[in-house]
Each structure stands twice: as C-alpha cells, then as structure tokens.
Amino acid sequence: MGIVRTATARGFEPERVAAELAAGLQGDGLRLVVAFADWRVDSAVFARLLQQALPAPVVGCSTVGVIGDGAEPPSAAAIGFYGDWVRVGIGIATELPKESLARSRDAVHAAARALGTTVDALDPSRFVAFTLVDGSCGQEELFCIASAATAPQIRVVGGSAATEPGSTTRRAYVWANGEAMADAGIVVLLETSRAFEAITSQHMVPTSVKTVVTAASGRAVLELDGRPAARRLRELVAELGGTVDPAKPSEFAFARFIGDVPYLRSMTGIEGDKVNLACGVEPGHVLRLMRPGDLIGQTQKDLAATAQRVGGRIDALLAFSCIGRHWEAAARGLEKPLAETYAAYPTIGFQSFGEQTGMLLVNHTLTGLAIGAERDER
C-alpha cells in the first residue's frame, strides 16, 4: 500500500463525500488523515462523518478550491499516512479572538505532550509541524507568531482555511477529531524517520518601486509616503506602466524584505483612500511593489529541488497554495499547467487565504510539507 494513500470526491453532499474519502483511505496502519473540502460542503457534518469512519485522527479545513488528483477539480480530497514511520501529536487553539498568543502557544505544547515529549526536546531533524487556522477569524498573524515562536528550532508551515470569497457572513472552518471549529487553529506535530522539507515557494519578482507605510490599521493601509494610500498606489503602479482597478484583484503585490527574502502581501481591494491587504502591516514598514514572474516554471523548479533534497523523490506533498496564485493562473490561462505541476507529485492541498512560513503570515505563496525517502535510503 505504501506510506500514503490519497482519495478525492466530487459533489457537495457531506454524507456522500465523507463516505467516498473514507472508502479510499481504509487500510491497516493508518496514523493520520488530512482532508480538505469545498466551503459548500457542510463542514460540521463532513468532519464528524469522516472521523467516525476512520480509525486515525482526521484534521483539515474548508477552502475555496481543493488541490488533488483527477481530471476535474474535486470538491474534497484527503491523504492518509500509514505505518510506523510517523507519529502524530495534535494541539488545538480554540476561541482565538480571546487569547490568540496564549492559546496558540498552548496548542504547540499540547501537540508535544501527545507525543510524550516537550517543546524544548523537539529535534529539528525528526520533528516538523504544519498548521491550519480559520482564515476568517482575524487572528491569523498572531497564531503564526505564537505557534512558530513556541518551538523556534523546528520548521512550521501552514495555511488559512477559506470560505466564499468576499463574504462577510460565511465562516471558514478547521476540523480535528470530528469537530468543525471557527475562530480556531490546529497544530499538527509530526515525528518522522523519513526525510522531509517545509516548503516556501513564490514567483513574484521585485520592481524598482519602494514605498513606506506611514499610516495603517490592521490590514488596511491608510497612507503611503505620507499620502492617501489608494492615490499613492495608483501613482506608483503608473510608474510601472500599470493601472489599478478597484473591482479586480491586482496583478501587483507588496513585499516586505527581510534580508534578501521577500514576504508577500496581496492587495485585496481599494476602499476609498484605503488599500486593503490580506496580511497586516505596520507604520514604518518599507514595501516593494512586486509583479508576476514565471508561476509555473518557478513552482516546478522549487518542487524539483525539494524532491532532490528529500532523497530524490516526494512520496507525499501537503500544499497550502494562496488563492492569489490561482486567481493569477485563471487570469493568465495557466490553471491546467498549475494543476499539472502539483499533480506531478502525490499532492493534496487547498487554496488558502494566507500561508504560514515560520512566524510570518504571507500571501501569493505556496507553503507545504514534502515527505521523501527513509533517511537510510538517501
């Protein structure tokens, strides 16, 4: 059977979708199931029924787009991990708006305790963590900070659960152990004998244009360079020969550079003189305008390099792929090539509202976890 098995389903009836996934994942030695489902699938019913049908813990979240194998996009997809090569600890941070930092920190400690160890004892050569957080709770940045800072010696990547784009009333959900939760985050700690890599891949390229945030509130930029943000943005984009359409996602993005590494912030819209972002920024942040590079080529290059580093092959890939990447792919006629790029590996994932890489929440980025060969095979 191998170390992993994947399953997909189509349609939006939670009973049928859960049954199809469970049937595809039955097998001895099941240790963990990670499942993602379209927001139109009832999260509470789906999570409960899938967990009831399987002997291992099930974690996952809702999304606007599932990434899985098959000629047409599935409405739900799951991957099961089988065998003694992996041990799993799960921690859950509930009611994040109340105590985001403390509850996120406690979830990491709970995941370590579930493995019979402590956070301080986590060996980065054997342990890695991935996270899922409600992308509509407004606490994603704090969840990323606390979850990664609690165990700074190991790599942490993750994604934000998504719901109907533009909705102000529909919630995104994460689930664990049969319960779907809003305002929550999940920490999944893996101890593994196999080679692994926490992936961060982005294809946007820097332009020559920089700007300084001089006023901001949460994820809304109020001023750039001392000017109303929307007006200044139009001027900056015009310098690059582009335009800003408030009704459409921008082809441009902002990035904070830390050293030589860009951390992207997507623009989600313009409201009066405000520029709304998918991640928070603070006054004093220097931002560089970024424009699209080679989405397909860069993703293929990064995944191929990862495969070589984990023993020459990827046996399992969890992919947290920003919805902005998929909007861009649709606008440029690259949806099929992007799907094929992911399908070149045993990939299960979802289109996310934001991605975790270490302590930072970013956008327009692929983060993920690749599992490769046993270490003695390398």
C-alpha positions as a printed NumPy array, in Angstrom:
array([[  0.   ,   0.   ,   0.   ],
       [  2.924,   2.371,   0.596],
       [  3.301,   5.074,   3.183],
       [  0.46 ,   7.255,   1.867],
       [ -2.816,   6.942,   0.033],
       [ -4.882,   9.763,  -1.465],
       [ -8.603,  10.   ,  -2.184],
       [-10.838,  12.569,  -3.842],
       [-14.581,  13.139,  -4.142],
       [-16.913,  15.36 ,  -6.145],
       [-20.243,  16.895,  -5.255],
       [-21.337,  18.777,  -2.179],
       [-23.399,  16.282,  -0.164],
       [-21.33 ,  15.816,   3.014],
       [-22.522,  12.254,   3.631],
       [-21.504,  11.033,   0.181],
       [-18.27 ,  12.997,   0.099],
       [-17.174,  11.683,   3.506],
       [-18.086,   8.104,   2.543],
       [-16.095,   8.265,  -0.703],
       [-12.999,   9.609,   1.019],
       [-13.244,   7.071,   3.841],
       [-13.573,   4.197,   1.359],
       [-10.438,   5.319,  -0.408],
       [ -8.421,   5.549,   2.796],
       [ -9.276,   2.287,   4.534],
       [ -6.178,   0.262,   5.349],
       [ -4.02 ,  -1.104,   8.129],
       [ -1.617,   1.137,   9.968],
       [ -3.434,   4.416,   9.312],
       [ -1.845,   7.105,  11.517],
       [ -3.259,  10.426,  10.253],
       [ -5.739,  11.762,   7.696],
       [ -5.557,  15.303,   6.346],
       [ -8.729,  16.29 ,   4.466],
       [ -9.839,  19.471,   2.725],
       [-13.33 ,  20.255,   1.455],
       [-15.039,  22.975,  -0.535],
       [-16.819,  25.548,   1.653],
       [-20.136,  24.441,   0.095],
       [-19.766,  21.033,   1.781],
       [-21.294,  21.243,   5.282],
       [-18.159,  21.281,   7.431],
       [-19.755,  20.055,  10.65 ],
       [-21.4  ,  17.023,   9.044],
       [-18.416,  16.201,   6.843],
       [-15.861,  16.352,   9.654],
       [-17.986,  14.251,  12.002],
       [-18.775,  11.524,   9.482],
       [-15.246,  11.239,   8.11 ],
       [-13.809,  10.897,  11.604],
       [-16.409,   8.294,  12.559],
       [-15.487,   6.217,   9.513],
       [-11.729,   6.166,  10.117],
       [ -9.579,   4.852,  12.996],
       [ -6.952,   7.607,  12.898],
       [ -7.282,  11.309,  13.741],
       [ -8.616,  13.498,  10.939],
       [ -7.604,  17.149,  10.555],
       [ -8.367,  19.617,   7.791],
       [-10.277,  22.714,   6.795],
       [-12.692,  24.344,   4.382],
       [-11.47 ,  26.049,   1.236],
       [-12.458,  27.819,  -1.959],
       [-10.539,  25.271,  -4.004],
       [ -9.278,  21.77 ,  -3.317],
       [ -5.978,  20.569,  -4.766],
       [ -5.992,  16.875,  -5.615],
       [ -5.51 ,  14.414,  -8.405],
       [ -8.056,  13.915, -11.152],
       [ -9.006,  15.46 , -14.468],
       [-11.544,  17.829, -12.939],
       [-11.251,  19.716,  -9.661],
       [-12.53 ,  17.697,  -6.699],
       [-14.8  ,  19.112,  -4.011],
       [-12.863,  17.252,  -1.315],
       [ -9.54 ,  15.479,  -1.063],
       [ -7.634,  13.66 ,   1.633],
       [ -4.322,  11.978,   2.249],
       [ -3.684,   9.198,   4.726],
       [ -0.312,   8.446,   6.337],
       [  0.306,   4.766,   7.081],
       [  2.962,   2.89 ,   9.026],
       [  5.478,   3.275,  11.79 ],
       [  7.497,   5.966,  10.017],
       [  5.337,   8.695,  11.535],
       [  3.95 ,   9.609,  14.94 ],
       [  1.41 ,  12.396,  15.314],
       [  0.6  ,  14.925,  18.033],
       [ -2.269,  17.382,  17.657],
       [ -2.941,  20.589,  19.576],
       [ -5.997,  22.812,  19.162],
       [ -6.26 ,  26.536,  19.857],
       [ -9.923,  27.498,  20.322],
       [-11.562,  30.915,  20.702],
       [ -8.553,  32.684,  19.214],
       [-10.027,  36.201,  19.447],
       [ -9.936,  35.922,  23.246],
       [ -6.271,  34.997,  23.831],
       [ -4.6  ,  34.408,  20.497],
       [ -0.997,  34.204,  21.633],
       [ -1.547,  32.114,  24.756],
       [ -3.944,  29.666,  23.139],
       [ -1.701,  29.192,  20.096],
       [  1.309,  28.609,  22.329],
       [ -0.64 ,  26.105,  24.42 ],
       [ -1.636,  24.177,  21.282],
       [  2.031,  23.558,  20.449],
       [  2.699,  22.311,  23.971],
       [ -0.345,  20.033,  23.748],
       [  0.889,  18.551,  20.462],
       [  4.287,  17.824,  22.03 ],
       [  2.697,  16.218,  25.096],
       [  0.63 ,  13.981,  22.833],
       [  3.932,  12.589,  21.573],
       [  5.254,  12.104,  25.08 ],
       [  7.791,  14.894,  24.846],
       [  8.253,  18.601,  25.451],
       [  8.677,  21.539,  23.132],
       [ 12.269,  22.082,  24.249],
       [ 13.161,  18.473,  23.346],
       [ 11.934,  18.647,  19.732],
       [ 14.789,  17.647,  17.427],
       [ 14.538,  19.555,  14.107],
       [ 15.923,  16.547,  12.229],
       [ 12.962,  14.396,  13.327],
       [ 10.115,  16.83 ,  14.046],
       [  8.2  ,  19.225,  11.807],
       [  4.841,  20.963,  12.244],
       [  2.072,  22.115,   9.978],
       [ -0.828,  24.316,  10.982],
       [ -4.342,  25.138,   9.856],
       [ -6.119,  28.268,  11.057],
       [ -9.524,  29.842,  10.449],
       [ -8.792,  32.415,   7.744],
       [-11.857,  34.458,   8.662],
       [-11.053,  34.952,  12.363],
       [ -8.725,  37.941,  12.016],
       [ -6.129,  36.386,  14.334],
       [ -4.013,  34.56 ,  11.785],
       [ -0.913,  36.724,  12.231],
       [ -0.858,  36.19 ,  15.992],
       [ -1.447,  32.46 ,  15.573],
       [  1.556,  32.238,  13.244],
       [  3.779,  34.218,  15.591],
       [  2.948,  32.187,  18.677],
       [  2.859,  28.734,  17.101],
       [  6.265,  29.117,  15.456],
       [  7.931,  31.047,  18.286],
       [  6.966,  28.369,  20.835],
       [  9.19 ,  25.825,  19.04 ],
       [ 11.658,  28.008,  17.132],
       [ 14.086,  25.161,  16.462],
       [ 11.699,  23.294,  14.134],
       [ 10.105,  24.331,  10.876],
       [  6.423,  25.341,  10.878],
       [  4.325,  25.9  ,   7.751],
       [  0.591,  26.082,   7.238],
       [ -2.424,  27.586,   5.578],
       [ -5.563,  29.564,   6.394],
       [ -8.976,  27.967,   5.899],
       [-11.074,  29.767,   3.312],
       [-14.715,  30.355,   2.553],
       [-16.776,  32.114,  -0.102],
       [-14.612,  34.966,  -1.481],
       [-15.887,  38.375,  -0.454],
       [-18.373,  37.009,   2.066],
       [-18.72 ,  38.889,   5.33 ],
       [-21.107,  36.374,   6.908],
       [-19.902,  32.883,   5.929],
       [-17.198,  31.434,   8.149],
       [-14.238,  29.277,   7.338],
       [-13.709,  26.162,   9.458],
       [-10.888,  23.966,  10.625],
       [-11.565,  20.498,  11.959],
       [ -9.929,  17.938,  14.183],
       [-11.175,  14.7  ,  15.747],
       [-14.61 ,  15.082,  14.171],
       [-15.348,  18.657,  15.269],
       [-15.518,  21.631,  12.896],
       [-14.463,  24.886,  14.55 ],
       [-14.39 ,  28.574,  13.699],
       [-12.062,  31.041,  15.467],
       [ -9.612,  28.174,  15.918],
       [ -6.228,  26.891,  14.836],
       [ -4.712,  23.41 ,  14.732],
       [ -1.083,  22.444,  15.247],
       [ -0.058,  19.037,  13.859],
       [  3.351,  17.898,  15.059],
       [  4.954,  15.035,  13.148],
       [  7.825,  12.871,  14.304],
       [  9.179,  11.013,  11.3  ],
       [ 12.008,   8.72 ,  10.267],
       [ 11.746,   9.947,   6.693],
       [ 13.394,  12.914,   5.042],
       [ 11.162,  15.973,   4.935],
       [ 11.183,  19.616,   3.959],
       [  8.958,  22.538,   4.83 ],
       [  8.445,  24.364,   1.543],
       [  8.089,  28.065,   0.799],
       [  7.834,  28.979,  -2.893],
       [  6.902,  32.258,  -4.53 ],
       [  7.325,  33.517,  -8.074],
       [  6.755,  37.272,  -7.817],
       [  9.704,  39.442,  -8.84 ],
       [ 10.661,  42.824,  -7.394],
       [ 10.203,  46.043,  -9.273],
       [ 12.23 ,  49.183,  -8.713],
       [  9.392,  50.85 ,  -6.77 ],
       [  9.507,  51.133,  -2.994],
       [  7.118,  52.857,  -0.609],
       [  6.8  ,  53.416,   3.125],
       [  3.664,  52.726,   5.145],
       [  3.043,  55.929,   7.09 ],
       [ -0.39 ,  55.027,   8.486],
       [ -2.146,  51.692,   8.812],
       [ -4.856,  49.957,  10.799],
       [ -4.713,  46.175,  10.874],
       [ -4.827,  45.033,   7.26 ],
       [ -5.79 ,  48.437,   5.844],
       [ -3.065,  50.769,   4.624],
       [ -4.222,  54.349,   5.153],
       [ -1.168,  56.245,   3.935],
       [  1.839,  55.533,   1.754],
       [  4.698,  58.032,   1.775],
       [  2.504,  60.428,   3.719],
       [ -0.186,  60.432,   1.035],
       [ -3.621,  58.754,   0.931],
       [ -2.777,  55.126,   0.207],
       [ -5.002,  54.486,  -2.816],
       [ -3.912,  57.661,  -4.587],
       [ -0.251,  56.966,  -3.941],
       [ -0.62 ,  53.349,  -5.081],
       [ -2.062,  54.48 ,  -8.411],
       [  0.925,  56.778,  -8.9  ],
       [  3.406,  54.014,  -8.106],
       [  1.73 ,  51.48 , -10.384],
       [  1.585,  54.075, -13.173],
       [  5.379,  54.401, -12.937],
       [  5.5  ,  50.728, -13.918],
       [  3.074,  51.181, -16.804],
       [  0.175,  49.545, -14.986],
       [ -3.235,  50.559, -13.71 ],
       [ -5.281,  49.831, -10.602],
       [ -8.83 ,  48.529, -10.986],
       [-10.662,  48.538,  -7.621],
       [-13.056,  45.859,  -8.924],
       [-10.341,  43.301,  -9.74 ],
       [ -7.502,  41.601,  -7.845],
       [ -4.287,  43.453,  -8.601],
       [ -1.568,  41.786, -10.636],
       [  0.863,  43.554,  -8.322],
       [  1.607,  42.703,  -4.708],
       [  3.612,  44.272,  -1.917],
       [  6.531,  42.585,  -0.224],
       [  8.446,  43.162,   2.963],
       [ 12.054,  42.143,   2.509],
       [ 13.838,  40.561,   5.442],
       [ 17.398,  40.259,   4.279],
       [ 17.111,  39.215,   0.661],
       [ 13.873,  37.264,   1.148],
       [ 10.524,  38.804,   0.092],
       [  7.414,  38.108,   2.173],
       [  4.361,  38.902,   0.088],
       [  1.185,  40.803,   0.974],
       [ -1.613,  40.627,  -1.584],
       [ -3.869,  43.59 ,  -2.238],
       [ -7.48 ,  42.512,  -1.795],
       [ -9.178,  45.753,  -2.783],
       [ -9.436,  49.511,  -2.562],
       [-11.992,  51.229,  -0.371],
       [-11.964,  54.988,  -0.761],
       [ -8.422,  56.059,   0.053],
       [ -7.594,  52.791,   1.825],
       [ -5.726,  49.844,   0.322],
       [ -6.807,  46.578,   1.917],
       [ -4.282,  43.773,   2.222],
       [ -4.613,  40.089,   3.063],
       [ -1.934,  40.459,   5.778],
       [ -1.344,  43.193,   8.298],
       [  1.378,  45.808,   8.022],
       [  2.588,  48.483,  10.414],
       [  3.65 ,  52.109,  10.027],
       [  7.316,  52.269,   9.155],
       [  7.313,  49.106,   7.05 ],
       [  9.129,  49.558,   3.768],
       [  7.268,  47.763,   0.985],
       [  8.406,  46.959,  -2.525],
       [  5.973,  46.515,  -5.377],
       [  6.215,  43.038,  -6.907],
       [  4.934,  41.814, -10.252],
       [  4.297,  38.29 , -11.549],
       [  7.198,  36.166, -12.689],
       [  7.109,  32.606, -14.009],
       [  4.406,  30.961, -11.881],
       [  4.68 ,  27.524, -13.476],
       [  8.412,  27.415, -14.075],
       [  9.347,  28.638, -10.596],
       [  6.95 ,  26.247,  -8.875],
       [  8.292,  23.321, -10.915],
       [ 11.858,  24.333, -10.125],
       [ 11.225,  24.649,  -6.394],
       [  9.388,  21.334,  -6.125],
       [ 12.033,  19.504,  -8.154],
       [ 14.78 ,  20.915,  -5.919],
       [ 12.803,  19.833,  -2.86 ],
       [ 12.492,  16.311,  -4.26 ],
       [ 16.252,  16.065,  -4.597],
       [ 16.8  ,  17.255,  -1.035],
       [ 14.416,  14.652,   0.433],
       [ 16.042,  11.675,  -1.22 ],
       [ 15.283,  12.061,  -4.909],
       [ 11.51 ,  11.734,  -4.694],
       [  8.462,  13.181,  -2.955],
       [  6.204,  10.47 ,  -1.55 ],
       [  3.67 ,  12.925,  -0.108],
       [  3.091,  16.639,  -0.542],
       [  0.762,  18.768,   1.547],
       [  0.218,  22.017,  -0.363],
       [ -1.101,  25.3  ,   1.032],
       [ -1.405,  27.417,  -2.112],
       [ -2.6  ,  31.012,  -1.915],
       [ -5.863,  31.782,  -3.65 ],
       [ -3.997,  34.686,  -5.294],
       [ -1.824,  32.21 ,  -7.194],
       [ -4.948,  30.547,  -8.558],
       [ -6.609,  33.863,  -9.444],
       [ -3.459,  34.773, -11.343],
       [ -3.395,  31.378, -13.06 ],
       [ -7.012,  31.833, -14.165],
       [ -6.338,  35.332, -15.497],
       [ -3.299,  34.125, -17.468],
       [ -4.758,  30.871, -18.757],
       [ -2.461,  28.781, -16.555],
       [ -4.981,  26.833, -14.481],
       [ -4.269,  23.496, -16.189],
       [ -0.458,  23.822, -16.092],
       [ -0.601,  24.761, -12.398],
       [ -2.808,  21.769, -11.6  ],
       [ -0.463,  19.522, -13.568],
       [  2.543,  20.903, -11.695],
       [  1.015,  19.873,  -8.385],
       [ -0.25 ,  16.565,  -9.791],
       [  3.307,  15.56 , -10.746],
       [  3.635,  14.564,  -7.077],
       [  1.266,  12.804,  -4.639],
       [ -0.251,  16.155,  -3.69 ],
       [ -3.243,  17.002,  -1.547],
       [ -3.858,  20.596,  -0.545],
       [ -6.085,  23.619,  -0.713],
       [ -6.328,  27.205,  -1.883],
       [ -5.678,  29.275,   1.225],
       [ -6.5  ,  32.779,   2.435],
       [ -2.926,  33.134,   3.73 ],
       [  0.105,  30.948,   4.276],
       [  2.311,  30.427,   7.306],
       [  6.061,  30.299,   6.917],
       [  7.685,  30.315,  10.312],
       [  6.316,  33.187,  12.366],
       [  5.011,  35.106,   9.35 ],
       [  1.686,  35.089,   7.535],
       [  2.218,  35.699,   3.823],
       [  0.196,  35.711,   0.598],
       [  0.612,  34.722,  -3.037],
       [  2.875,  31.929,  -1.828],
       [  2.979,  28.143,  -1.798],
       [  3.906,  26.669,   1.54 ],
       [  3.767,  22.996,   2.272],
       [  5.333,  19.856,   3.626],
       [  7.145,  17.317,   1.453],
       [  7.826,  13.791,   2.736],
       [ 10.557,  11.819,   0.996],
       [ 12.693,   8.736,   1.374],
       [ 13.696,   6.957,   4.56 ],
       [ 16.888,   8.558,   5.796],
       [ 18.94 ,   5.385,   5.334],
       [ 17.834,   5.301,   1.662],
       [ 19.378,   8.665,   0.882]])
